[in-house]
Amino acid sequence: MEVFDFDTLRLALERIPAPVIPMLCMNVYDAETKEPIEATARLTAAKDSVVLYEGQSSDDGFIETPLTEGTYVAHMSAVGYMSKDETLNFVNDTFDIYMQHIKEGIKVKIERLYFATNKTYILPQSEQAMADLANFLLENASVSIRITGHTDAVGTDEANQILSEGRANAVKADLVKRGVKAERIATEGKGEKEPVASNDTEEGRALNRRVEFIITDAGDEDIQQIF
């Protein structure tokens, strides 16, 4: 039987590079002064609202987190500023986010507020939006607001006026149940009179069906809590 001698086989091992994960980066600024501000970000997947990141910016307003490419929603908040939801179509980008300082006369659309079709009933999916607004008012007892309901142009002028008033009053009633004093909240309905988009498309009509509030009195205190 033949005996084979095997020399030690030496192979050059190549290092397998680690997969490159894109970094989603955001710079947060004051919309008026363009100065960086400290903010809190909560990133969710656009398709299912699963929270993928939650954290605080650095002193210079910079936020970064590793995420794969996709569409996300950045829920931004900062003390003294209106909260903001911004959709990010992310590949490998840095996004600039501008936030509006809260003060008298600023108009805010209440995002994630849903009503039953042609009704004034607030759907359960609106819980977070209503809780956020109530907390803002409870922690800023000197602030007063006016809530305005709007509709699309489907239906009669009279019906739309009644619906817009009813939805504004429904939001007020919900806030009062949560402990906000009724005298701090005025309401009105604009019906279909003030569209923000065309009523010729479903997308436009959806934008026109909205409830907004405007800060009518900020009082003498600094606004500490964000909505």
One Martini backbone bead per residue (centre of mass of N, CA, C, O) as a GRO file, in nm:
protein
  227
    1MET     BB    1   0.096   0.037   0.024
    2GLU     BB    2   0.062   0.353  -0.025
    3VAL     BB    3   0.229   0.647   0.103
    4PHE     BB    4   0.116   0.967   0.186
    5ASP     BB    5   0.237   1.292   0.181
    6PHE     BB    6   0.125   1.584   0.351
    7ASP     BB    7   0.125   1.892   0.304
    8THR     BB    8   0.076   2.187   0.414
    9LEU     BB    9  -0.208   2.375   0.359
   10ARG     BB   10  -0.208   2.703   0.230
   11LEU     BB   11  -0.451   2.956   0.274
   12ALA     BB   12  -0.593   3.244   0.163
   13LEU     BB   13  -0.792   3.441   0.355
   14GLU     BB   14  -1.084   3.609   0.297
   15ARG     BB   15  -1.246   3.881   0.383
   16ILE     BB   16  -1.571   3.927   0.467
   17PRO     BB   17  -1.774   4.163   0.415
   18ALA     BB   18  -1.977   4.359   0.561
   19PRO     BB   19  -2.274   4.465   0.554
   20VAL     BB   20  -2.432   4.742   0.417
   21ILE     BB   21  -2.593   4.986   0.616
   22PRO     BB   22  -2.790   5.227   0.600
   23MET     BB   23  -2.807   5.576   0.697
   24LEU     BB   24  -3.039   5.753   0.866
   25CYS     BB   25  -3.057   6.109   0.831
   26MET     BB   26  -3.108   6.403   1.053
   27ASN     BB   27  -3.199   6.748   1.037
   28VAL     BB   28  -3.299   6.988   1.286
   29TYR     BB   29  -3.514   7.279   1.241
   30ASP     BB   30  -3.598   7.595   1.247
   31ALA     BB   31  -3.815   7.741   1.024
   32GLU     BB   32  -3.716   8.045   1.072
   33THR     BB   33  -3.398   8.041   1.168
   34LYS     BB   34  -3.235   7.763   1.095
   35GLU     BB   35  -3.183   7.639   1.360
   36PRO     BB   36  -3.087   7.406   1.557
   37ILE     BB   37  -3.267   7.135   1.723
   38GLU     BB   38  -3.400   6.961   1.973
   39ALA     BB   39  -3.519   6.620   1.923
   40THR     BB   40  -3.776   6.379   1.872
   41ALA     BB   41  -3.776   6.047   1.732
   42ARG     BB   42  -4.018   5.845   1.537
   43LEU     BB   43  -3.987   5.547   1.356
   44THR     BB   44  -4.193   5.421   1.094
   45ALA     BB   45  -4.361   5.215   0.912
   46ALA     BB   46  -4.578   5.293   0.663
   47LYS     BB   47  -4.745   5.013   0.640
   48ASP     BB   48  -4.760   4.942   0.993
   49SER     BB   49  -4.641   5.131   1.235
   50VAL     BB   50  -4.372   5.026   1.318
   51VAL     BB   51  -4.135   5.065   1.554
   52LEU     BB   52  -3.774   5.134   1.481
   53TYR     BB   53  -3.737   5.425   1.622
   54GLU     BB   54  -3.614   5.595   1.931
   55GLY     BB   55  -3.500   5.939   1.982
   56GLN     BB   56  -3.241   6.169   2.037
   57SER     BB   57  -3.086   6.434   1.964
   58SER     BB   58  -2.847   6.627   1.932
   59ASP     BB   59  -2.754   6.949   1.991
   60ASP     BB   60  -2.746   6.982   1.653
   61GLY     BB   61  -2.999   6.799   1.538
   62PHE     BB   62  -2.885   6.504   1.514
   63ILE     BB   63  -2.984   6.202   1.331
   64GLU     BB   64  -2.922   5.837   1.356
   65THR     BB   65  -2.996   5.525   1.165
   66PRO     BB   66  -3.021   5.202   1.087
   67LEU     BB   67  -3.159   5.133   0.754
   68THR     BB   68  -3.342   5.024   0.524
   69GLU     BB   69  -3.485   5.050   0.247
   70GLY     BB   70  -3.763   5.291   0.237
   71THR     BB   71  -4.073   5.372   0.393
   72TYR     BB   72  -4.118   5.642   0.623
   73VAL     BB   73  -4.215   5.778   0.948
   74ALA     BB   74  -4.163   6.092   1.100
   75HIS     BB   75  -4.195   6.159   1.447
   76MET     BB   76  -4.190   6.487   1.558
   77SER     BB   77  -4.041   6.644   1.858
   78ALA     BB   78  -4.057   6.961   2.052
   79VAL     BB   79  -4.005   7.199   2.260
   80GLY     BB   80  -4.221   7.451   2.136
   81TYR     BB   81  -4.330   7.255   1.907
   82MET     BB   82  -4.465   7.124   1.644
   83SER     BB   83  -4.559   6.851   1.545
   84LYS     BB   84  -4.426   6.598   1.303
   85ASP     BB   85  -4.513   6.437   0.993
   86GLU     BB   86  -4.274   6.255   0.785
   87THR     BB   87  -4.213   6.137   0.473
   88LEU     BB   88  -3.963   5.879   0.390
   89ASN     BB   89  -3.764   5.817   0.102
   90PHE     BB   90  -3.530   5.567   0.148
   91VAL     BB   91  -3.183   5.505   0.071
   92ASN     BB   92  -2.916   5.735   0.125
   93ASP     BB   93  -3.002   5.977   0.339
   94THR     BB   94  -3.044   6.330   0.413
   95PHE     BB   95  -3.265   6.501   0.628
   96ASP     BB   96  -3.460   6.797   0.641
   97ILE     BB   97  -3.613   6.932   0.937
   98TYR     BB   98  -3.896   7.151   0.986
   99MET     BB   99  -3.998   7.346   1.270
  100GLN     BB  100  -4.273   7.493   1.437
  101HIS     BB  101  -4.327   7.740   1.635
  102ILE     BB  102  -4.524   7.800   1.900
  103LYS     BB  103  -4.802   8.027   1.837
  104GLU     BB  104  -4.992   8.265   1.775
  105GLY     BB  105  -5.176   8.172   1.472
  106ILE     BB  106  -5.122   7.879   1.450
  107LYS     BB  107  -5.185   7.620   1.222
  108VAL     BB  108  -5.333   7.285   1.281
  109LYS     BB  109  -5.335   6.970   1.178
  110ILE     BB  110  -5.506   6.682   1.265
  111GLU     BB  111  -5.357   6.400   1.283
  112ARG     BB  112  -5.500   6.091   1.290
  113LEU     BB  113  -5.806   6.173   1.221
  114TYR     BB  114  -6.114   5.980   1.251
  115PHE     BB  115  -6.418   5.926   1.071
  116ALA     BB  116  -6.709   5.848   1.003
  117THR     BB  117  -6.896   5.838   0.738
  118ASN     BB  118  -7.076   6.121   0.755
  119LYS     BB  119  -6.973   6.170   1.054
  120THR     BB  120  -6.898   6.252   1.413
  121TYR     BB  121  -6.752   5.995   1.470
  122ILE     BB  122  -6.482   5.888   1.649
  123LEU     BB  123  -6.237   5.683   1.587
  124PRO     BB  124  -6.018   5.470   1.750
  125GLN     BB  125  -5.761   5.553   1.568
  126SER     BB  126  -5.756   5.852   1.726
  127GLU     BB  127  -5.633   5.831   2.013
  128GLN     BB  128  -5.347   5.956   1.989
  129ALA     BB  129  -5.430   6.234   1.882
  130MET     BB  130  -5.613   6.310   2.126
  131ALA     BB  131  -5.403   6.270   2.349
  132ASP     BB  132  -5.200   6.480   2.251
  133LEU     BB  133  -5.387   6.728   2.263
  134ALA     BB  134  -5.468   6.705   2.560
  135ASN     BB  135  -5.183   6.720   2.681
  136PHE     BB  136  -5.114   6.996   2.575
  137LEU     BB  137  -5.346   7.147   2.730
  138LEU     BB  138  -5.287   7.044   3.023
  139GLU     BB  139  -4.973   7.157   3.020
  140ASN     BB  140  -5.125   7.438   2.897
  141ALA     BB  141  -5.341   7.634   3.069
  142SER     BB  142  -5.313   7.915   2.883
  143VAL     BB  143  -5.425   7.773   2.638
  144SER     BB  144  -5.605   7.857   2.340
  145ILE     BB  145  -5.859   7.734   2.107
  146ARG     BB  146  -5.958   7.671   1.758
  147ILE     BB  147  -6.192   7.464   1.603
  148THR     BB  148  -6.191   7.333   1.258
  149GLY     BB  149  -6.414   7.230   1.015
  150HIS     BB  150  -6.390   7.020   0.714
  151THR     BB  151  -6.484   6.963   0.372
  152ASP     BB  152  -6.597   6.856   0.102
  153ALA     BB  153  -6.810   6.883  -0.208
  154VAL     BB  154  -6.989   6.663  -0.115
  155GLY     BB  155  -7.287   6.773  -0.136
  156THR     BB  156  -7.434   7.001   0.046
  157ASP     BB  157  -7.380   7.289   0.197
  158GLU     BB  158  -7.548   7.235   0.451
  159ALA     BB  159  -7.438   6.953   0.524
  160ASN     BB  160  -7.137   7.039   0.543
  161GLN     BB  161  -7.170   7.244   0.768
  162ILE     BB  162  -7.283   7.052   0.981
  163LEU     BB  163  -7.046   6.849   0.977
  164SER     BB  164  -6.817   7.044   1.054
  165GLU     BB  165  -6.935   7.129   1.325
  166GLY     BB  166  -6.965   6.844   1.450
  167ARG     BB  167  -6.662   6.768   1.446
  168ALA     BB  168  -6.558   6.996   1.620
  169ASN     BB  169  -6.741   6.924   1.866
  170ALA     BB  170  -6.629   6.636   1.906
  171VAL     BB  171  -6.346   6.720   1.984
  172LYS     BB  172  -6.420   6.890   2.225
  173ALA     BB  173  -6.569   6.669   2.388
  174ASP     BB  174  -6.321   6.487   2.416
  175LEU     BB  175  -6.143   6.690   2.570
  176VAL     BB  176  -6.331   6.731   2.813
  177LYS     BB  177  -6.321   6.431   2.905
  178ARG     BB  178  -5.993   6.476   2.955
  179GLY     BB  179  -5.998   6.782   3.123
  180VAL     BB  180  -6.071   7.014   2.945
  181LYS     BB  181  -6.170   7.325   2.935
  182ALA     BB  182  -6.427   7.456   2.754
  183GLU     BB  183  -6.340   7.771   2.751
  184ARG     BB  184  -6.069   7.698   2.570
  185ILE     BB  185  -6.287   7.610   2.340
  186ALA     BB  186  -6.342   7.669   2.012
  187THR     BB  187  -6.586   7.657   1.738
  188GLU     BB  188  -6.604   7.558   1.382
  189GLY     BB  189  -6.749   7.575   1.047
  190LYS     BB  190  -6.664   7.554   0.677
  191GLY     BB  191  -6.700   7.322   0.516
  192GLU     BB  192  -6.625   7.386   0.161
  193LYS     BB  193  -6.481   7.684   0.156
  194GLU     BB  194  -6.159   7.565   0.236
  195PRO     BB  195  -5.972   7.441   0.024
  196VAL     BB  196  -5.647   7.253  -0.040
  197ALA     BB  197  -5.787   7.103  -0.283
  198SER     BB  198  -5.913   6.919  -0.517
  199ASN     BB  199  -6.254   6.791  -0.584
  200ASP     BB  200  -6.182   6.592  -0.847
  201THR     BB  201  -6.040   6.411  -0.635
  202GLU     BB  202  -5.986   6.186  -0.386
  203GLU     BB  203  -5.727   6.308  -0.276
  204GLY     BB  204  -5.839   6.595  -0.244
  205ARG     BB  205  -6.085   6.529  -0.063
  206ALA     BB  206  -5.919   6.412   0.171
  207LEU     BB  207  -5.773   6.684   0.239
  208ASN     BB  208  -6.043   6.849   0.294
  209ARG     BB  209  -6.089   6.638   0.517
  210ARG     BB  210  -6.073   6.831   0.815
  211VAL     BB  211  -5.898   6.919   1.127
  212GLU     BB  212  -5.836   7.220   1.299
  213PHE     BB  213  -5.606   7.437   1.480
  214ILE     BB  214  -5.586   7.744   1.673
  215ILE     BB  215  -5.397   7.970   1.842
  216THR     BB  216  -5.545   8.232   2.041
  217ASP     BB  217  -5.387   8.169   2.329
  218ALA     BB  218  -5.073   8.160   2.519
  219GLY     BB  219  -5.024   8.351   2.722
  220ASP     BB  220  -4.754   8.390   2.971
  221GLU     BB  221  -4.652   8.113   2.902
  222ASP     BB  222  -4.454   7.873   2.826
  223ILE     BB  223  -4.432   7.626   2.598
  224GLN     BB  224  -4.365   7.279   2.693
  225GLN     BB  225  -4.558   7.114   2.517
  226ILE     BB  226  -4.613   6.889   2.269
  227PHE     BB  227  -4.808   6.828   1.952
   0.00000   0.00000   0.00000
